[in-house]
Amino acid sequence: MILSLDKAPLPQPRFACLADMIIAQAQSLGDKAALRFKGRATSYAALAVQSGEVARALRASGCVAGDRIAYLGKNSDRFYEILLGAARAGVTLTPVNWRLAMQEVQWILEDADCRLIFTTSDHADDILQLTVQMSKHPPVIVIDGDDEATGYDAWWAAGAQSGEVLPDERNPDAIAVQMYTSGTTGRPKGALLSQRALLAFRSLPEEAQPEWNRWTQDDVSLIVMPQFHIGGTGFGLQTLCAGATGLVAEEFSADLVLDAIENQGLSKLFTVPSALQLVMRHPRVREVDYGRIRTIVYGASPMPLDVLREAIDIFQCGFVQQYGMTEMCGTICVLQPEDHEAGGNVRMASAGRALAGVEIAIVDPDGKRLESGENGEIVIRSPTAMTGYWNLPEATAEAFDAQGFFRSGDAGYLDADGYLFLRDRIKDMIVSGGENVFPAEVENAIHGHPDVTEVAVIGVPDSLWGEAVKAIVVLRPGAEKDAESIRAWARRTIAGYKVPKTVDFIDALPRNSSGKVLRRTLREPYWAGQDRSVA
């Protein structure tokens, strides 16, 4: 049974490609601030000029349409300048998670075959050392550096001196972003996100947007979600498509959020529940005027009812929960403000209903469509779907069924009104504080520890982060139970947020008749009494 929020055809987006978007906004909005970052304001007119210069510099650096470049660094206004410039040159930008271990970073950079790497000064030394080890030694550009060899301004100026001005690439199906997702086998996959898919919902005309997502040019957003995630990249693009002003923050802090509300006119906020709770614990939180904020949008996990009650009391605005994924360019399902009640209701346990133009279905292991109320795998068909996975034709074919529905790996059901209820994950993914972690990544990092015979990694409930990573270990005979030694071993090769928060020890892992570890059996004691088996 396929249910969606609105069966009407999706209206035509205002922009088909990123070049059209920034040029049109520059012509319309001129000197209006598009982005603000650390006291630096960039107007729409300047962003159009500067992204055009980035395109010219990329071409002068030898990049051609279809090439990949990378960005590794904390949030910056330069990120959007580079993203738009790359799109205008037909080049794909690969944002890389700066929290990853260097081994993980190197694998992504080499898998994407990045021709050029943009980074920030706090990561420059590590990246410069890393490129020496890479087979092709891509050049490194430091966006906040002033060295003539690696500085952004010097690189940009060299491109301008080339004198070559080529037409903008305007292929809506060109891949704008190659964003890596955690991998079920321990290696991440590069999801290919086209310009058309990225803009399909974000550049809808105002009247076609749901009421909670209607923007005006008076709006000011806070771009604080990491730009290496679709949440950060996408929220910034939506800000620009709306002609609003985006406050770009390097990373989250409660002080920063409150300052943006009090002093910079913040009206649009997208965050995760754990970050919102940190704002709510700030000593000044009840002294601030939140009158400009109409809705607070959150994702990655549901809002616990006691947290929601307090949030409604503090912020006096509507709340919207979003459910989505990288492969769908972000959100495909929302729980709207009218479904959030301080007293609680059945629908608040759901992820909401599909956006207009999105189809969601529930299928059994054979792909058969199930009726409302029946549990199965959640599959999605949307104009925002990725083109595929980079250099992984088999994984791409497995990800979509014959009707073009994407297999999400999440399990749940639809009720009779089209509300989607998540119950479990078919893929063994853990979502902790908005970061995706696959057990195989963590298990691979722990394997090799001299005291470990076997290990299984699961997600367990966590009141702040939604889920926490737990390792369950079988030790070699005579070995001591030293959890910190195992955590330290893993930390050598994976990002800190993937390192198990806790380690339990067990005599033997439960397995089925074919020898497969029964993660569900391991998870059950920790999730007993919870509404669902995932955060």
C-alpha positions as CSV (number, residue, x, y, z in Angstrom):
1,M,0.0,0.0,0.0
2,I,1.6,3.3,-1.1
3,L,0.6,6.4,0.9
4,S,1.8,9.9,0.5
5,L,0.9,13.3,2.0
6,D,-0.2,14.8,-1.2
7,K,-0.9,13.0,-4.5
8,A,-0.9,16.2,-6.5
9,P,2.1,16.5,-9.0
10,L,5.1,18.3,-7.5
11,P,5.2,21.9,-8.7
12,Q,8.1,23.0,-10.9
13,P,11.1,24.2,-8.8
14,R,12.2,27.8,-9.5
15,F,15.7,26.7,-10.4
16,A,17.0,23.6,-12.3
17,C,20.7,24.1,-11.6
18,L,22.9,25.9,-9.2
19,A,24.3,28.4,-11.7
20,D,20.8,29.6,-12.5
21,M,20.0,29.9,-8.8
22,I,22.9,32.1,-7.8
23,I,22.8,34.3,-10.9
24,A,19.1,34.9,-10.6
25,Q,19.4,35.7,-6.9
26,A,22.2,38.1,-7.5
27,Q,20.2,39.9,-10.2
28,S,17.2,40.1,-7.9
29,L,18.7,40.7,-4.5
30,G,22.0,42.4,-5.3
31,D,23.7,43.7,-2.2
32,K,21.5,41.8,0.3
33,A,23.5,39.6,2.6
34,A,23.5,36.0,1.5
35,L,26.0,34.7,4.1
36,R,27.5,36.0,7.3
37,F,30.6,34.4,8.9
38,K,32.8,35.7,11.6
39,G,32.0,39.4,10.9
40,R,32.3,38.9,7.1
41,A,29.2,39.5,5.0
42,T,28.9,38.2,1.5
43,S,26.1,39.7,-0.7
44,Y,24.2,37.7,-3.3
45,A,25.9,39.8,-6.0
46,A,29.3,39.1,-4.5
47,L,28.6,35.4,-4.1
48,A,27.7,35.2,-7.8
49,V,30.9,36.9,-8.8
50,Q,33.1,34.9,-6.3
51,S,31.6,31.5,-7.3
52,G,32.3,32.4,-10.9
53,E,35.9,33.2,-10.1
54,V,36.1,29.8,-8.3
55,A,34.9,28.1,-11.4
56,R,37.5,29.9,-13.5
57,A,40.3,29.0,-11.0
58,L,39.2,25.4,-11.0
59,R,39.5,25.3,-14.7
60,A,42.9,27.0,-14.6
61,S,43.9,24.3,-12.1
62,G,43.2,21.7,-14.7
63,C,39.8,20.6,-13.5
64,V,37.3,19.6,-16.1
65,A,33.6,18.7,-16.0
66,G,33.2,15.4,-14.1
67,D,36.2,15.8,-11.9
68,R,36.0,15.6,-8.1
69,I,37.4,18.1,-5.5
70,A,37.1,17.9,-1.7
71,Y,36.4,20.2,1.2
72,L,37.5,19.2,4.7
73,G,37.0,21.7,7.4
74,K,34.6,23.2,9.9
75,N,31.6,25.2,8.5
76,S,32.6,28.3,6.5
77,D,30.9,30.7,4.1
78,R,33.7,29.7,1.7
79,F,32.1,26.2,1.5
80,Y,29.1,27.6,-0.5
81,E,31.3,29.7,-2.7
82,I,33.3,26.6,-3.6
83,L,30.2,24.4,-4.0
84,L,28.5,26.9,-6.4
85,G,31.8,27.5,-8.2
86,A,32.4,23.8,-8.7
87,A,28.8,23.4,-10.0
88,R,29.4,26.2,-12.5
89,A,32.5,24.4,-13.7
90,G,30.7,21.0,-13.8
91,V,33.0,19.8,-11.0
92,T,31.7,17.6,-8.1
93,L,32.4,18.7,-4.5
94,T,33.1,15.9,-2.0
95,P,32.6,17.3,1.6
96,V,34.7,15.2,4.0
97,N,33.9,14.8,7.7
98,W,36.8,16.5,9.6
99,R,36.1,14.3,12.6
100,L,37.2,11.2,10.8
101,A,40.6,9.5,11.5
102,M,43.2,10.3,8.9
103,Q,43.1,6.7,7.5
104,E,39.4,7.2,6.9
105,V,39.9,10.6,5.3
106,Q,42.6,9.2,3.0
107,W,40.3,6.4,1.8
108,I,37.6,8.8,0.8
109,L,39.9,11.2,-0.9
110,E,41.5,8.4,-3.0
111,D,38.1,6.6,-3.6
112,A,36.7,9.9,-5.0
113,D,40.0,10.6,-6.9
114,C,39.9,14.2,-5.7
115,R,41.9,16.6,-7.9
116,L,42.1,19.3,-5.4
117,I,41.5,19.6,-1.6
118,F,40.2,22.6,0.2
119,T,40.8,22.7,3.9
120,T,41.0,25.1,6.9
121,S,44.2,26.1,8.7
122,D,43.4,24.0,11.7
123,H,43.5,20.8,9.5
124,A,46.1,22.0,7.0
125,D,49.2,20.3,8.5
126,D,47.4,16.9,8.7
127,I,46.1,17.1,5.2
128,L,49.4,18.2,3.7
129,Q,51.1,15.3,5.4
130,L,48.3,13.0,4.2
131,T,48.6,14.0,0.5
132,V,52.3,13.0,0.6
133,Q,51.1,9.4,1.2
134,M,48.5,9.5,-1.6
135,S,49.3,8.2,-5.0
136,K,48.4,11.3,-6.9
137,H,49.4,14.0,-4.3
138,P,46.5,16.4,-5.0
139,P,47.2,20.1,-4.3
140,V,45.9,21.5,-1.0
141,I,44.2,25.0,-0.8
142,V,43.8,26.5,2.7
143,I,40.7,28.7,2.6
144,D,41.8,30.8,5.6
145,G,45.5,30.7,4.9
146,D,47.8,33.4,3.4
147,D,50.7,31.3,2.2
148,E,51.4,31.9,-1.5
149,A,51.7,28.2,-2.2
150,T,48.5,27.0,-0.5
151,G,46.5,30.2,0.3
152,Y,42.9,30.5,-1.1
153,D,43.4,34.1,-2.2
154,A,46.6,33.3,-4.1
155,W,45.0,30.3,-5.8
156,W,42.0,32.4,-6.8
157,A,44.1,35.2,-8.1
158,A,46.1,32.8,-10.2
159,G,42.9,31.6,-11.8
160,A,41.8,35.2,-12.5
161,Q,45.1,35.9,-14.3
162,S,44.4,33.0,-16.7
163,G,42.0,35.3,-18.5
164,E,39.8,32.4,-19.6
165,V,36.1,32.8,-19.1
166,L,34.0,29.8,-20.1
167,P,30.2,29.4,-20.1
168,D,28.6,28.0,-16.9
169,E,27.8,24.3,-16.9
170,R,24.0,24.1,-16.7
171,N,23.2,20.4,-16.7
172,P,20.6,19.7,-14.0
173,D,21.6,16.1,-13.9
174,A,25.3,16.8,-13.3
175,I,26.5,15.6,-9.9
176,A,27.0,18.6,-7.6
177,V,27.8,16.7,-4.4
178,Q,29.4,13.3,-3.7
179,M,28.6,12.8,0.0
180,Y,29.9,9.7,1.7
181,T,27.7,7.6,4.0
182,S,28.8,5.0,6.5
183,G,29.2,1.5,4.9
184,T,27.6,-1.8,5.9
185,T,30.9,-3.6,5.2
186,G,33.2,-1.0,6.9
187,R,33.8,1.2,3.8
188,P,31.7,4.3,3.2
189,K,29.8,4.8,-0.1
190,G,29.8,8.0,-2.1
191,A,26.2,9.0,-2.8
192,L,25.9,11.0,-6.0
193,L,23.5,14.0,-5.6
194,S,22.6,15.8,-8.7
195,Q,21.8,19.5,-9.0
196,R,18.2,18.7,-10.0
197,A,17.7,16.5,-6.9
198,L,19.3,19.0,-4.5
199,L,17.0,21.8,-5.8
200,A,13.8,19.8,-6.3
201,F,12.3,20.7,-2.9
202,R,14.6,23.5,-1.8
203,S,13.7,25.8,-4.7
204,L,9.9,25.3,-4.8
205,P,8.0,28.6,-5.0
206,E,6.8,29.8,-1.6
207,E,3.2,29.0,-2.3
208,A,4.1,25.4,-3.0
209,Q,5.9,24.9,0.3
210,P,4.2,23.6,3.3
211,E,3.2,26.3,5.8
212,W,5.9,25.5,8.3
213,N,8.6,25.8,5.6
214,R,7.6,29.0,4.0
215,W,10.5,31.5,3.9
216,T,10.7,35.2,3.3
217,Q,13.6,37.3,2.3
218,D,13.4,38.7,5.8
219,D,14.3,35.3,7.3
220,V,17.7,34.7,8.9
221,S,18.9,31.1,9.3
222,L,21.6,29.5,11.4
223,I,23.7,27.1,9.4
224,V,25.2,25.1,12.2
225,M,24.7,21.5,11.2
226,P,28.0,20.2,9.7
227,Q,28.4,20.9,6.0
228,F,29.8,17.4,5.5
229,H,26.3,16.2,6.2
230,I,23.3,16.8,3.9
231,G,21.6,18.6,6.8
232,G,24.3,21.4,6.8
233,T,24.8,21.5,3.0
234,G,21.1,21.4,2.3
235,F,20.0,23.9,4.9
236,G,22.4,26.4,3.4
237,L,21.2,25.8,-0.1
238,Q,17.6,26.2,1.0
239,T,18.6,29.6,2.6
240,L,20.1,30.8,-0.6
241,C,17.2,29.5,-2.7
242,A,14.8,31.5,-0.5
243,G,16.9,34.7,-0.8
244,A,17.3,34.7,3.0
245,T,20.5,35.4,5.0
246,G,22.5,32.5,6.4
247,L,24.5,32.8,9.6
248,V,27.3,30.3,9.1
249,A,28.7,28.9,12.4
250,E,31.9,26.8,12.5
251,E,30.3,24.4,15.0
252,F,27.5,24.3,17.5
253,S,27.4,26.0,20.9
254,A,24.4,27.1,23.0
255,D,25.9,30.6,23.4
256,L,26.2,31.0,19.7
257,V,22.5,30.0,19.2
258,L,21.3,32.4,21.8
259,D,23.5,35.2,20.4
260,A,22.1,34.7,16.9
261,I,18.5,34.9,18.3
262,E,19.2,38.0,20.5
263,N,21.5,40.0,18.2
264,Q,21.3,38.8,14.6
265,G,17.6,38.3,13.9
266,L,17.6,34.5,13.8
267,S,14.3,33.1,12.6
268,K,15.1,29.7,11.1
269,L,16.8,26.9,13.0
270,F,17.5,23.3,12.1
271,T,19.2,21.1,14.7
272,V,19.2,17.8,16.5
273,P,17.4,17.1,19.8
274,S,20.7,16.6,21.7
275,A,21.9,20.1,20.6
276,L,18.5,21.7,21.4
277,Q,18.7,20.2,24.9
278,L,22.1,21.9,25.4
279,V,20.5,25.2,24.6
280,M,17.7,24.5,27.0
281,R,20.2,23.9,29.8
282,H,21.8,27.3,29.2
283,P,21.4,29.6,32.3
284,R,20.0,32.5,30.1
285,V,17.6,30.4,28.0
286,R,14.5,31.9,29.6
287,E,15.7,35.5,29.4
288,V,15.7,35.5,25.5
289,D,12.9,36.8,23.2
290,Y,12.1,34.1,20.7
291,G,9.4,36.0,18.9
292,R,11.0,35.8,15.4
293,I,11.2,32.0,15.5
294,R,8.0,30.4,14.1
295,T,9.2,26.8,14.0
296,I,12.2,24.8,15.2
297,V,13.0,22.0,12.8
298,Y,14.9,18.9,14.2
299,G,16.0,15.6,12.8
300,A,18.1,12.4,13.4
301,S,15.9,11.2,16.3
302,P,12.5,12.0,17.8
303,M,12.0,14.5,20.6
304,P,11.3,12.8,24.0
305,L,8.0,14.0,25.3
306,D,9.4,15.6,28.5
307,V,11.9,17.5,26.4
308,L,9.2,18.6,24.0
309,R,7.0,19.9,26.8
310,E,9.9,22.0,28.1
311,A,10.9,23.2,24.7
312,I,7.4,24.4,23.9
313,D,7.3,26.2,27.2
314,I,10.6,27.9,26.5
315,F,10.5,28.7,22.8
316,Q,6.7,29.2,22.4
317,C,6.8,28.1,18.7
318,G,5.9,25.1,16.5
319,F,8.2,22.1,16.1
320,V,8.8,20.0,13.0
321,Q,10.5,16.6,13.0
322,Q,12.2,15.6,9.7
323,Y,13.1,12.1,8.6
324,G,15.4,11.6,5.7
325,M,18.8,10.3,4.5
326,T,21.8,11.3,2.4
327,E,20.6,9.2,-0.5
328,M,17.4,11.2,-0.7
329,C,19.2,14.6,-0.5
330,G,17.7,15.0,3.0
331,T,14.1,15.1,4.1
332,I,11.4,13.0,2.7
333,C,9.0,12.8,5.6
334,V,7.9,15.3,8.3
335,L,5.9,15.4,11.5
336,Q,4.3,18.9,11.3
337,P,3.7,21.4,14.2
338,E,0.0,20.5,14.6
339,D,1.1,16.9,15.3
340,H,3.2,18.0,18.3
341,E,1.3,18.2,21.5
342,A,2.7,18.9,25.0
343,G,0.3,16.3,26.3
344,G,1.5,13.7,23.8
345,N,-0.4,11.7,21.2
346,V,0.0,8.5,19.2
347,R,1.3,10.4,16.1
348,M,4.3,11.8,18.0
349,A,5.8,8.3,18.0
350,S,5.9,8.5,14.2
351,A,8.2,10.2,11.8
352,G,5.3,12.0,10.2
353,R,4.0,11.9,6.6
354,A,5.6,12.0,3.2
355,L,6.3,15.4,1.6
356,A,4.3,16.2,-1.5
357,G,5.9,14.4,-4.4
358,V,7.3,11.6,-2.3
359,E,6.0,8.1,-2.3
360,I,6.6,5.8,0.7
361,A,5.8,2.1,0.8
362,I,6.3,-0.8,3.1
363,V,7.5,-4.1,1.6
364,D,8.2,-7.6,2.8
365,P,11.6,-9.4,2.1
366,D,10.3,-10.4,-1.4
367,G,9.4,-6.8,-2.3
368,K,5.7,-7.3,-2.0
369,R,3.8,-4.2,-0.9
370,L,2.2,-4.5,2.5
371,E,-1.0,-3.0,3.8
372,S,-1.2,-0.3,6.5
373,G,-0.3,-1.5,9.9
374,E,2.0,-4.2,8.6
375,N,5.7,-4.1,9.5
376,G,8.3,-4.3,6.7
377,E,11.1,-2.4,5.0
378,I,10.5,1.3,4.2
379,V,11.1,2.1,0.5
380,I,11.0,5.5,-1.0
381,R,10.5,7.0,-4.5
382,S,11.3,10.7,-4.7
383,P,12.5,13.3,-7.2
384,T,15.3,13.9,-4.7
385,A,16.8,10.4,-5.0
386,M,20.5,10.1,-5.6
387,T,21.7,9.1,-9.0
388,G,23.6,6.2,-7.5
389,Y,26.8,5.2,-5.5
390,W,30.1,6.3,-6.9
391,N,31.8,3.4,-8.8
392,L,29.5,0.9,-7.2
393,P,27.1,-0.3,-9.9
394,E,26.1,-3.4,-7.9
395,A,25.4,-1.5,-4.7
396,T,23.4,1.0,-6.8
397,A,21.3,-1.8,-8.4
398,E,20.7,-3.3,-5.0
399,A,19.6,0.0,-3.5
400,F,16.6,0.5,-5.9
401,D,13.8,-1.9,-6.8
402,A,12.4,-2.3,-10.3
403,Q,9.9,0.5,-9.7
404,G,12.6,3.0,-8.7
405,F,11.9,2.8,-4.9
406,F,15.0,3.2,-2.7
407,R,15.5,0.5,-0.1
408,S,16.0,2.5,3.1
409,G,17.2,-0.3,5.4
410,D,14.8,1.0,8.0
411,A,11.8,-1.1,9.1
412,G,8.4,0.2,10.1
413,Y,4.8,0.6,9.1
414,L,2.3,3.2,7.7
415,D,-0.9,3.8,9.5
416,A,-4.2,4.4,7.6
417,D,-3.5,8.1,7.5
418,G,0.0,7.8,6.0
419,Y,2.0,8.4,9.2
420,L,5.2,6.5,9.1
421,F,6.3,4.6,12.3
422,L,9.9,3.4,12.5
423,R,10.4,0.3,14.5
424,D,13.9,-1.1,13.7
425,R,16.7,-1.1,11.2
426,I,17.3,-3.8,8.6
427,K,20.7,-2.4,8.1
428,D,22.7,-2.4,11.3
429,M,23.1,1.3,11.4
430,I,23.5,3.3,14.7
431,V,22.5,7.0,14.8
432,S,24.2,8.8,17.6
433,G,23.8,12.6,17.9
434,G,23.0,12.8,14.2
435,E,26.0,10.9,13.1
436,N,25.6,7.5,11.3
437,V,27.8,4.6,12.4
438,F,27.8,1.1,11.0
439,P,28.8,-1.7,13.3
440,A,31.2,-3.1,10.7
441,E,33.3,0.1,10.8
442,V,33.8,-0.2,14.5
443,E,34.2,-4.0,14.6
444,N,37.0,-3.7,11.9
445,A,38.7,-1.1,14.1
446,I,38.6,-3.4,17.2
447,H,39.6,-6.6,15.4
448,G,43.3,-7.1,15.9
449,H,43.4,-6.1,19.5
450,P,45.6,-8.7,21.1
451,D,43.0,-9.6,23.8
452,V,39.9,-9.8,21.5
453,T,38.7,-13.0,20.0
454,E,35.3,-11.7,18.7
455,V,33.4,-8.5,18.8
456,A,29.9,-7.3,17.9
457,V,28.8,-3.7,18.0
458,I,25.3,-2.5,18.6
459,G,23.4,0.8,19.4
460,V,21.8,1.2,22.8
461,P,19.4,3.9,24.1
462,D,21.0,7.1,25.3
463,S,19.0,10.0,26.8
464,L,21.0,12.7,25.2
465,W,22.4,11.3,21.9
466,G,19.5,9.0,21.0
467,E,21.8,6.0,20.6
468,A,25.2,5.2,22.0
469,V,27.8,2.8,20.4
470,K,28.4,-0.3,22.6
471,A,30.9,-3.1,21.8
472,I,30.3,-6.6,23.1
473,V,33.5,-8.5,23.3
474,V,34.6,-12.1,23.7
475,L,38.1,-12.1,25.2
476,R,41.0,-14.5,24.6
477,P,41.5,-17.0,27.4
478,G,43.2,-15.4,30.4
479,A,42.9,-11.8,29.1
480,E,41.7,-9.1,31.5
481,K,38.6,-7.1,31.0
482,D,40.1,-3.8,30.0
483,A,37.4,-1.7,28.3
484,E,39.6,1.4,28.0
485,S,42.3,-0.5,26.2
486,I,39.8,-1.6,23.6
487,R,38.4,1.9,23.2
488,A,41.9,3.3,22.8
489,W,42.7,0.6,20.2
490,A,39.7,1.6,18.1
491,R,40.4,5.3,18.4
492,R,43.6,4.9,16.4
493,T,41.8,4.3,13.2
494,I,38.2,5.6,13.5
495,A,36.6,8.9,14.4
496,G,36.0,9.6,18.1
497,Y,32.2,9.5,17.7
498,K,32.4,5.9,16.4
499,V,34.5,4.7,19.3
500,P,32.3,2.6,21.7
501,K,31.0,4.6,24.6
502,T,30.9,1.4,26.6
503,V,32.3,-2.2,26.3
504,D,30.6,-5.3,27.7
505,F,32.2,-8.7,27.9
506,I,30.5,-12.0,27.2
507,D,31.6,-15.6,27.0
508,A,30.2,-16.2,23.5
509,L,28.3,-14.3,20.9
510,P,24.8,-15.6,20.0
511,R,24.7,-17.0,16.5
512,N,22.1,-18.6,14.2
513,S,22.5,-22.0,12.5
514,S,24.6,-20.5,9.7
515,G,27.0,-18.8,12.2
516,K,25.7,-15.2,11.8
517,V,25.8,-13.1,14.9
518,L,22.3,-12.3,16.2
519,R,22.6,-8.6,16.9
520,R,18.9,-8.4,17.6
521,T,19.4,-10.8,20.5
522,L,22.2,-8.7,21.8
523,R,20.2,-5.5,21.5
524,E,17.0,-6.8,23.1
525,P,17.9,-6.3,26.8
526,Y,18.9,-2.7,26.3
527,W,15.8,-1.7,24.3
528,A,13.3,-3.5,26.6
529,G,10.5,-1.1,27.4
530,Q,11.3,1.4,24.6
531,D,8.6,2.3,22.0
532,R,10.9,1.2,19.2
533,S,14.2,-0.4,18.7
534,V,16.0,2.6,17.2
535,A,16.3,6.2,18.2
